């Protein structure tokens, strides 16, 4: 093994991006700083005058919870993956020299947000932000979690209004395939 070069890490990050790192897309879509006020309200941290180790940045910790949710990771697996994966480190803005929150810290952060009643609100806002940009977060195994474009609604406003009223839109009469894939063409059950 040779000595690491000055640009080795940049080259690895570039290759990850070229290979379609979904976390690059997620970082570009979401302004995670917009969550800071909600996090600050929910966490109500002290001013640090009592001393002790300063807490991790709440936006960093929220991003960790997002990773954990997207990739369905346990707290221990989350800690390991952050230490192990360049894509996770880049998404979180961590370098090799930065500390990584341990599993207990991740658990405690989530617990604080849960007790404050903020975790559901934060993730609802996260999902709304993604949907507003036309994407859906698809969680699952670590190998296939990704951010995908949301399905496009192809019905016109007039067709939507007719469907809400329980009517079949006039333009659909000439499109039997369109009728076949909607519940309006389904036979009534027994």
Secondary structure as UniProt FT lines:
FT   TURN            6..7
FT   HELIX           8..18
FT   TURN            19..20
FT   HELIX           22..29
FT   HELIX           32..35
FT   HELIX           36..43
FT   TURN            49..50
FT   HELIX           58..70
FT   TURN            71..72
FT   HELIX           75..84
FT   HELIX           86..92
FT   TURN            96..97
FT   HELIX           103..115
FT   TURN            116..117
FT   HELIX           119..132
FT   TURN            133..134
FT   STRAND          135..138
FT   TURN            142..144
FT   STRAND          146..149
FT   HELIX           157..164
FT   TURN            165..166
FT   HELIX           170..174
FT   HELIX           176..180
FT   HELIX           183..185
//
